[in-house]
């Protein structure tokens, strides 16, 4: 009863309403009441900025003089390590300090904002310049890799785009192995990632919308889609969910994925993530929306369906027959990794009559000295393999693989010799682990590893009837899932005959004419009518 009282107290309506009221009061107190505009005194402005940053050593504030006689003082503020120092010296400081001295125009003859306009349009040789009027914009600009210019005697400044610093270059992905296809992968720089996609889709209809998310981190999040191919309601839904995010910080795209997904109470991934630009480009051409987060190489794409996690980009770079065979093998590996241990437990525990006599005698001889039932035996081996797998991933790469392989061999052999498990169980667990690696998506592979224990428990309790019951419940759960309004099991449920050309098998590319009907609504065809006519004429000849 005390256990139930605890939960009743935790969900009390009045307590919940009071918590919401306190949260709104705290948020309102944290938000600035009014904008603090820039003052005319450069000395006071620089002092205010130093105090705002706590005199941090990486925030550079420098004061220079410009004009023929150095009659105007200018403050330069930037974050060391976030800007391109060479570009700052060549295109900002040199332009202000030397170009104006060579100019015949006397700055004293220019009054009011005319001076700032003259500097902005005639002196600074940079691409992006924004006007700033308050300190909130200044702090955001300085922390975003911009150089802020403040002028003594003026209540306005400039924020010059000058991003730079050390960052990882474009490299081959480490989490997604490439057999055939582009080997470039996304980086932690948002603009580099967008440029990688634009290199593949050279169309003016490829639109990008950006927004700052996170009260503290102010992380830039961009959504990318092809206007005219994507469904507008999907774009609006993505835009709406991102705008509703209320959190202090976004450090990785996984934050966004968890906050905008349709159903949080499911082990199956409903949002696809990848490091490869060619995958994102292919999804955009099908009518999906890409979500890019600054600071991470993983890009999200929505809507996502179940069969998408069992497909690979190499399926579209190989011939249709080879791709279809490998894809069918991948589906077989998925069901093997999910059901192999549970089938072994069910048959050896409840349905021995299904086995041939010789095989049954062999299994009985192997299990003669094993003190545990088949379920406990399988459970211990699966847990041990999961521990070795995670240990191999977390250890340094130089010894991680060796430790996982040697550890598996040593533990398996020692367990069989000690009579704790049977040799047949070691074979089943090893075959299951290898089949799990056939699943191309890491997120779906983790889901299979989780559900495997559930099916083992059902098999130990009810035999094959429990496995069938679990499969029925699994299909019903998958049928109830949605990804931004798209059924998770589409195009199989609901069944769409036209989209079956690229589900279990992939037909030749000349037959893949239409885009998925549930993703794109305005332009469903991938080829022009003239191409169809040329194809028919070629066949007639």
C-alpha positions, 0 to 999 in steps of 0.5 A: 500500500505504501508503494501505491501511496508513493505513486499517488502522491507523485502524480497529485494534480495540485502538486503538478499544477504547483510545479508548473507554476513554479517552473513558469515563474522561474523561466520568467525570472530568467528571461531578460525584462528588456533589451540593454542597448549599446551606449555611446561610450566605447569604454563603458561598452567594453567594460560591460562586455568583459563583466558579462563574460567574467573577464574570460581569457579567451574573449579578446577585446581590443581597442584601435584607432582609425582615420587619418589622425586616429580620431575615432576609436573602435573596439574589436571583440571576438572569441579566440579559437572560434574565428579565423584569425588570419581573415580577421587580420587581413579583412577587418583590422587591416581594412580599418587601420590602413585603408581609411588612412589612404582614403582621401575622405575625412571622417570628420566630415561624416556625421551620424550613421553615415560613417558606419554606412561608409565603413560597412559599404566601402571599407570592410571587405567581408561577406556577411555584416549584421547591425547590432544594437543591444548586448544580448545580440553581441554576446550571441554573436561573439560566442557564434564565431563572429567579430563584433565592432563597436564605435566610440560615439555610436549606439550601433555596431557590426557583427562580422561573420568570421567563423574558423578555428580548428575542426575535424575535416571531411573523412570516411565514416567509422560507424557505417562501412562503405563497400561501394559509394562515396566515402565522405562523411559529415563533420561537426561543422553545420555549414560543411554538412550542408555544403556536402549535401548541396554538392549532390543536389544542385537544385534551387528548390533545396531549402534550409531553415535554421533556428537556435535551440537551447537556452544555454547552448543556443545550438543551431538546428537546420531543417533541409527539404526539397520544395515541391517534392516534400509534403508541406504538412510534414515540413510544418510538423517538423518545424512545429515540433522543433519550435516547441523544444524547451531545454537548456542545451542541445549537445547532439542530434540524439537530444532532438531525436528524443524530443520530437519522436512520435512515441517514446514508449517503443524500443524501435527507432522512428527517426533515422540517423546517418553520417553519410551525405549520400544517404541524406541526399537519397532521402531528400529526393524521396520527399523526406526532411533532414534535420542537421544539428551543429556540433555533431556529424549525425543527421536525422531524416524523417519520416522513417519506416521499418524497412528503411532500417534494413536497407543499405545505400549499397543496395542502390549502387549494386545491380538489382539482383545482387542488391535483392539477394543481400537485402533478403539475407539481411531480413533473414539475419534480422529474424534469426537474431531475434528468434534463434535462441527462443526457438532453441529454448522452446524446442528443447524444452517443450517440443522435442518431438519436432527434432530428428531422433539422432539430433535429439539423442546428441543434444540430450548427451550434450546436456547430460551434465548441464545443471541449468535449464535451457532458458537459464543456459541461454540467458547466461550466454547472451548476457556474457556475450553482451558484456564482451561486446560492450567491453570491446566497444569501450576499450581502445581500438587497438585491443578492443577487437582482440579482447572481444574475440579472445574473450568470447573463445576463452569463455565459451570453451571454458564454459563447455569444458566446465559443464555449465553450458552445452556446446550446442548452446554456444553454437546457437548464441554465436550464430545469433550474434553474427546474424545480429551484425547483418542488421545495417542500422545500429539502432535497430540492432540494439532493439533486436538485442533487447527483444531477444530476451523477451522472446526467450522468456516467452519460449521458456514459459509457453513454448512455440505458442509463446513465440507466436503470441509475442510475434502477434503482439510485436506486429500489432505494436509496429502497426500502431507506430507512426513517424510524422504521420506515416505508418511505420510498416508502410508500404506493407501495412497499409499495403501499397502495390506500387511501392513494393518494387523497393521493399523486400527486393529491389527491381531494376532502376528503370522500373523505379519510376515513382517516389514513395506515395506517402512521402511525396505528394506533388512530384511523384515521378523521378523521370520525365515523360520524354524518358518514358517515350525514349524507353518505349522507342528503344524497346520497339527497335 
